Amino acid sequence: MAKIPKFNNEEELQQFWSTHDSADFWDDMVDDEVEISLVPQKNMLIMPLNESILRDVRELALRKGVSSIQLLQKWIVAGLHQESNVT
């Protein structure tokens, strides 16, 4: 069976999977455990972003090896620290 290549960005990933069948890579896939909560979290913020900003965030997060959420959380914390030192 074929091996799943490494991707440099989300566009490469999307391009690859738009032209390949995941069944051809079944043996190369790893099971993962996920937890899904349908109950809204009290400490969660939903923030709409335009498509280009979201794409840029995802690509930068991928390059840094972190999730988009982790990157945005880091930026928010840094911004809060900066603002609290200004006032």
VEXFI-59934 format. One line per field, with one value per residue (C-alpha): residue number from 0; residue in one letter; chain; x, y, z. Coordinates in Angstrom, 3 decimals, always signed. Example, Ala and Ser with C-alpha at 12.3 -4.5 7.8 and 13.67 -1.06 7.14 Angstrom:
2
seq = c(0	1) $
type = c(A	S) $
mol = c(A	A) $
c1 = c(+12.300	+13.670) $
c2 = c(-4.500	-1.060) $
c3 = c(+7.800	+7.140) $
This chain:
87
seq = c(0	1	2	3	4	5	6	7	8	9	10	11	12	13	14	15	16	17	18	19	20	21	22	23	24	25	26	27	28	29	30	31	32	33	34	35	36	37	38	39	40	41	42	43	44	45	46	47	48	49	50	51	52	53	54	55	56	57	58	59	60	61	62	63	64	65	66	67	68	69	70	71	72	73	74	75	76	77	78	79	80	81	82	83	84	85	86) $
type = c(M	A	K	I	P	K	F	N	N	E	E	E	L	Q	Q	F	W	S	T	H	D	S	A	D	F	W	D	D	M	V	D	D	E	V	E	I	S	L	V	P	Q	K	N	M	L	I	M	P	L	N	E	S	I	L	R	D	V	R	E	L	A	L	R	K	G	V	S	S	I	Q	L	L	Q	K	W	I	V	A	G	L	H	Q	E	S	N	V	T) $
mol = c(A	A	A	A	A	A	A	A	A	A	A	A	A	A	A	A	A	A	A	A	A	A	A	A	A	A	A	A	A	A	A	A	A	A	A	A	A	A	A	A	A	A	A	A	A	A	A	A	A	A	A	A	A	A	A	A	A	A	A	A	A	A	A	A	A	A	A	A	A	A	A	A	A	A	A	A	A	A	A	A	A	A	A	A	A	A	A) $
c1 = c(+0.000	+1.031	+2.299	+0.569	+2.991	+3.910	+2.153	+3.577	+0.191	-3.530	-3.796	-1.399	-3.378	-6.671	-5.200	-3.871	-7.100	-9.209	-7.368	-6.738	-8.919	-8.315	-8.924	-5.568	-3.852	-5.806	-2.751	-0.841	-3.579	-3.452	-6.488	-7.120	-9.415	-11.563	-14.027	-17.058	-19.090	-22.451	-22.915	-21.749	-18.750	-18.975	-15.374	-15.720	-15.824	-17.142	-15.604	-16.417	-13.416	-13.383	-12.122	-8.747	-7.828	-8.862	-6.805	-3.759	-4.140	-4.420	-1.375	+0.757	-0.327	+0.545	+4.016	+4.516	+3.293	+0.409	-3.350	-5.158	-6.791	-3.428	-2.010	-5.020	-4.962	-1.261	-1.935	-4.849	-2.779	+0.145	-2.233	-3.790	-0.358	+0.711	-2.470	-2.273	+1.312	+0.294	-2.437) $
c2 = c(+0.000	+3.600	+5.927	+9.207	+12.035	+14.924	+18.181	+21.696	+23.389	+22.763	+23.466	+20.598	+18.320	+19.246	+18.862	+15.402	+14.061	+15.539	+13.243	+10.142	+7.528	+7.049	+3.307	+3.127	+4.345	+2.348	+0.480	+3.756	+5.329	+5.367	+5.042	+8.035	+8.502	+11.626	+12.979	+14.842	+17.020	+18.260	+20.343	+23.940	+24.801	+27.824	+28.790	+28.658	+31.597	+31.292	+33.877	+34.105	+34.856	+35.599	+32.808	+34.342	+35.039	+31.539	+30.036	+32.098	+31.044	+27.370	+27.508	+29.295	+26.869	+23.938	+25.408	+25.892	+22.365	+23.471	+23.550	+26.681	+26.877	+26.719	+29.463	+31.751	+31.147	+32.076	+35.283	+36.237	+35.690	+37.683	+40.500	+40.594	+40.765	+43.537	+45.559	+45.142	+46.458	+49.505	+50.773) $
c3 = c(+0.000	-0.607	+2.135	+3.018	+2.149	+4.455	+3.594	+3.881	+4.118	+4.115	+0.374	-0.421	+1.891	+0.235	-3.256	-2.417	-0.898	-3.710	-6.128	-3.983	-2.303	+1.431	+0.971	-0.833	+2.354	+4.928	+6.268	+6.732	+8.879	+12.665	+14.892	+17.100	+20.052	+20.104	+22.610	+21.326	+23.642	+22.452	+25.595	+25.154	+27.322	+29.625	+28.885	+25.098	+22.707	+19.168	+16.874	+13.169	+10.938	+7.248	+5.024	+4.149	+7.793	+8.816	+5.982	+7.011	+10.657	+9.699	+7.401	+10.001	+12.720	+10.460	+9.818	+13.569	+14.331	+16.545	+16.152	+15.024	+18.455	+20.252	+18.023	+18.535	+22.314	+22.414	+20.480	+22.749	+25.907	+24.435	+23.434	+26.902	+28.543	+26.182	+26.771	+30.561	+30.512	+28.441	+30.763) $
